[in-house]
Amino acid sequence: MEVKLRVVLLDVSDNPLALLWRSYRQCYSSSFAPELPEPPDEQKEDFIAAMISRGHLSPLEHVKFTFAIEGISRVCSHQLVRHRIASYSQQSQRYVDMSNFRYIIPPSIAQDPQAKEEFERIMGEIRKAYRRLMTLLSQRGVEGERAMEDVRFLLPQAVETKIVVTMNCRELLHFFGQRCCSRAQWEIRALAWKMLEICRRVLPCVFRKAGPKCEALGYCPEGEKGCGRYPRREEVGL
Ligand SMILES: Cc1cc2nc3c(=O)[nH]c(=O)nc-3n(C[C@H](O)[C@H](O)[C@H](O)COP(=O)(O)OP(=O)(O)OC[C@H]3O[C@@H](n4cnc5c(N)ncnc54)[C@H](O)[C@@H]3O)c2cc1C
């Protein structure tokens, strides 16, 4: 069965535009944040976008997005959880039986019938080995999570996982800067672009210009490995 990447927005801070606007305005106002009279949304958006372009980013930490993600491999989730300014709840391989685990096939393999057949054959072998070992441990009286926590050592990195992630807007901008870049690995890049699409719909004034770090920098810091969309750092005299 084909495993598809799914990204669902589970939650976002209440009234994020007003919350951001009040947080930013508090820095510059003698009044108390809750008592500030709100201008029309367009003015709030312009003000927030201007603050971001000046590099005033800390008020962005007040607004959080929570995503539910499925259809990614453990290769991808391992990269995702390297981002530390975030909260994660990931499907456990200790409590969830992986006898019928789903897996992600990388595009270079999926597009090559011979490579795909070999890949799927090996995944099938691992599934069988997982079940055999579970049966064997059960015969020795080791069952349930005690067995799964050890038999999971057989699972490949391709195994599909599900995860709930919460990041604030500042961390999201940083995450998109790194992971929307063409230098990022294809799977986490696809995930990052899907998350960005959602963020842009919810809070365009924050995320309209978000994306690979070159967009904000105006040059590519990746040297010879850059995609060529932006001039290299040295080409802009930095
Ligand atoms: C193209 C690419 C290739 C990569 N290759 C490798 C690799 O080969 N090996 C590898 O191990 N990793 C690799 N990584 C992962 C990378 O090193 C980071 O661990 C990951 O991208 C998380 O980014 P971060 O640390 O900037 O940010 P986050 O953890 O998201 O934190 C955001 C920011 O908060 C600040 N911050 C967070 N924690 C601290 C802290 N403890 N001290 C000070 N400041 C902090 C930093 O400014 C940081 O940039 C790669 C990432 C990319 C995008």
PDBQT file of the ligand as one rigid body, heavy atoms in Angstrom, charges set to zero:
ROOT
HETATM    1  C1  LIG A 301      21.046  20.452   5.017  1.00  0.00    +0.000 C 
HETATM    2  C2  LIG A 301      21.265  19.950   6.420  1.00  0.00    +0.000 A 
HETATM    3  C3  LIG A 301      22.231  18.986   6.664  1.00  0.00    +0.000 A 
HETATM    4  C4  LIG A 301      22.452  18.512   7.974  1.00  0.00    +0.000 A 
HETATM    5  N1  LIG A 301      23.397  17.564   8.187  1.00  0.00    +0.000 NA
HETATM    6  C5  LIG A 301      23.642  17.117   9.443  1.00  0.00    +0.000 A 
HETATM    7  C6  LIG A 301      24.658  16.150   9.721  1.00  0.00    +0.000 A 
HETATM    8  O1  LIG A 301      25.327  15.668   8.810  1.00  0.00    +0.000 OA
HETATM    9  N2  LIG A 301      24.837  15.728  10.992  1.00  0.00    +0.000 N 
HETATM   10  C7  LIG A 301      24.111  16.247  12.037  1.00  0.00    +0.000 A 
HETATM   11  O2  LIG A 301      24.323  15.851  13.189  1.00  0.00    +0.000 OA
HETATM   12  N3  LIG A 301      23.137  17.155  11.809  1.00  0.00    +0.000 NA
HETATM   13  C8  LIG A 301      22.888  17.610  10.552  1.00  0.00    +0.000 A 
HETATM   14  N4  LIG A 301      21.901  18.542  10.349  1.00  0.00    +0.000 N 
HETATM   15  C9  LIG A 301      21.091  18.968  11.482  1.00  0.00    +0.000 C 
HETATM   16  C10 LIG A 301      21.575  20.332  12.047  1.00  0.00    +0.000 C 
HETATM   17  O3  LIG A 301      22.905  20.238  12.467  1.00  0.00    +0.000 OA
HETATM   18  C11 LIG A 301      20.681  20.780  13.212  1.00  0.00    +0.000 C 
HETATM   19  O4  LIG A 301      20.806  19.872  14.284  1.00  0.00    +0.000 OA
HETATM   20  C12 LIG A 301      19.220  20.878  12.874  1.00  0.00    +0.000 C 
HETATM   21  O5  LIG A 301      19.060  21.401  11.594  1.00  0.00    +0.000 OA
HETATM   22  C13 LIG A 301      18.497  21.723  13.919  1.00  0.00    +0.000 C 
HETATM   23  O6  LIG A 301      18.835  23.078  13.698  1.00  0.00    +0.000 OA
HETATM   24  P1  LIG A 301      19.311  24.123  14.797  1.00  0.00    +0.000 P 
HETATM   25  O7  LIG A 301      20.234  23.482  15.739  1.00  0.00    +0.000 OA
HETATM   26  O8  LIG A 301      19.752  25.368  14.101  1.00  0.00    +0.000 OA
HETATM   27  O9  LIG A 301      17.967  24.586  15.397  1.00  0.00    +0.000 OA
HETATM   28  P2  LIG A 301      16.915  24.246  16.513  1.00  0.00    +0.000 P 
HETATM   29  O10 LIG A 301      17.256  23.095  17.362  1.00  0.00    +0.000 OA
HETATM   30  O11 LIG A 301      15.651  24.206  15.727  1.00  0.00    +0.000 OA
HETATM   31  O12 LIG A 301      17.012  25.542  17.386  1.00  0.00    +0.000 OA
HETATM   32  C14 LIG A 301      16.729  26.841  16.839  1.00  0.00    +0.000 C 
HETATM   33  C15 LIG A 301      17.801  27.804  17.222  1.00  0.00    +0.000 C 
HETATM   34  O13 LIG A 301      17.793  27.952  18.633  1.00  0.00    +0.000 OA
HETATM   35  C16 LIG A 301      19.116  28.164  19.092  1.00  0.00    +0.000 C 
HETATM   36  N5  LIG A 301      19.476  27.059  19.986  1.00  0.00    +0.000 N 
HETATM   37  C17 LIG A 301      18.793  25.901  20.200  1.00  0.00    +0.000 A 
HETATM   38  N6  LIG A 301      19.401  25.152  21.119  1.00  0.00    +0.000 NA
HETATM   39  C18 LIG A 301      20.522  25.823  21.488  1.00  0.00    +0.000 A 
HETATM   40  C19 LIG A 301      21.570  25.550  22.393  1.00  0.00    +0.000 A 
HETATM   41  N7  LIG A 301      21.632  24.430  23.096  1.00  0.00    +0.000 N 
HETATM   42  N8  LIG A 301      22.532  26.463  22.500  1.00  0.00    +0.000 NA
HETATM   43  C20 LIG A 301      22.528  27.609  21.803  1.00  0.00    +0.000 A 
HETATM   44  N9  LIG A 301      21.558  27.935  20.916  1.00  0.00    +0.000 NA
HETATM   45  C21 LIG A 301      20.554  27.055  20.757  1.00  0.00    +0.000 A 
HETATM   46  C22 LIG A 301      20.022  28.194  17.864  1.00  0.00    +0.000 C 
HETATM   47  O14 LIG A 301      20.152  29.513  17.430  1.00  0.00    +0.000 OA
HETATM   48  C23 LIG A 301      19.231  27.386  16.852  1.00  0.00    +0.000 C 
HETATM   49  O15 LIG A 301      19.563  27.714  15.512  1.00  0.00    +0.000 OA
HETATM   50  C24 LIG A 301      21.673  19.016   9.058  1.00  0.00    +0.000 A 
HETATM   51  C25 LIG A 301      20.701  20.005   8.790  1.00  0.00    +0.000 A 
HETATM   52  C26 LIG A 301      20.492  20.458   7.508  1.00  0.00    +0.000 A 
HETATM   53  C27 LIG A 301      19.420  21.507   7.267  1.00  0.00    +0.000 C 
ENDROOT
TORSDOF 0
